[in-house]
Amino acid sequence: MYELRNVTKLYSRGKDVVRALDGIDLTIADGDRLVIQGPTGGGKSTLLQMLGALDRPSAGEIVFDGTDLAKLSEARLTKVRSENIGFVFQSFNLIPTLNAQENVETALVPLGIKAKDRRERAAEALKSVGLGERLGHLPSEMSGGQQQRVAIARALVKQPKVLLADEPTGNLDEGMRDEIMDVLDRMWKELGLTFIMVTHDSAIAKKAPRLATIRKGKITVKENAAK
Ligand SMILES: Nc1ncnc2c1ncn2[C@@H]1O[C@H](COP(=O)(O)OP(=O)(O)OP(=O)(O)O)[C@@H](O)[C@H]1O
């Protein structure tokens, strides 16, 4: 699915250059589940942005399904992203004035899907995350866990190949955290997704069969076949 070779990302901050990613080599197979951890400022979100075709590296290759994302124009990157990659963020990022169904539908607009099909697919996606009864609710009328479920439905309604999650349980209490991890893992298995998640949560990291740690832009990957 992904083959990263010597990926480097530099940011300039005033006169300084920050090496956010420093020669990352990483292979992520189709259907993999990869957890990424590491200290703050280590480069986790930067890596997720590269994998999500949100930004391009300064050097190196990011081969996604045979295409090097580093070489694509902005327009082609946007196309890859809207067709193939679903995102879930810590802060849910729902549109406050739209109800659950309308929020989920927004993911289908760039794909040119007709309004009636959008409505049906959004309702179906919300049902699959256990929110079939709350299609008309606004984000402000839902708990944090429910809002994150809406965000998961929005990420998955377009049937992406890849699900990227940046601290998906970071804003949730312990009970909700387990619930959301269960939903994400169920979706990963049911839909055959490639699932990549950044987390600060050591309980989640400890249980991960494949765990990447990013420190100062460098990556180490640990496999744990027993888990
Ligand atoms: N747009 C930017 N401009 C300048 N520097 C940036 C930019 N984005 C990230 N950085 C820097 O790149 C480094 C890596 O940041 P990144 O956000 O990827 O780390 P992180 O591991 O996700 O951290 P956190 O856990 O705090 O979210 C940091 O030093 C950060 O300050």
The ligand as a Gaussian input file, in Angstrom:
#p B3LYP/6-31G(d) Opt

LIG

0 1
 N        3.926000      24.101000       9.583000
 C        5.029000      24.040000      10.331000
 N        5.945000      25.037000      10.302000
 C        7.091000      24.972000      11.029000
 N        7.399000      23.928000      11.847000
 C        6.526000      22.923000      11.931000
 C        5.297000      22.910000      11.182000
 N        4.631000      21.772000      11.471000
 C        5.401000      21.081000      12.360000
 N        6.541000      21.777000      12.629000
 C        7.633000      21.324000      13.506000
 O        8.032000      20.038000      13.070000
 C        8.335000      19.191000      14.204000
 C        7.432000      17.972000      14.161000
 O        6.078000      18.368000      14.426000
 P        4.850000      17.369000      14.458000
 O        3.620000      18.186000      14.656000
 O        4.910000      16.465000      13.295000
 O        5.168000      16.524000      15.780000
 P        4.215000      15.552000      16.612000
 O        5.064000      14.371000      16.944000
 O        2.957000      15.303000      15.881000
 O        3.931000      16.411000      17.900000
 P        2.614000      16.461000      18.867000
 O        2.613000      15.166000      19.609000
 O        2.893000      17.619000      19.739000
 O        1.418000      16.640000      17.979000
 C        8.159000      20.070000      15.424000
 O        9.414000      20.597000      15.765000
 C        7.217000      21.157000      14.942000
 O        7.409000      22.336000      15.691000

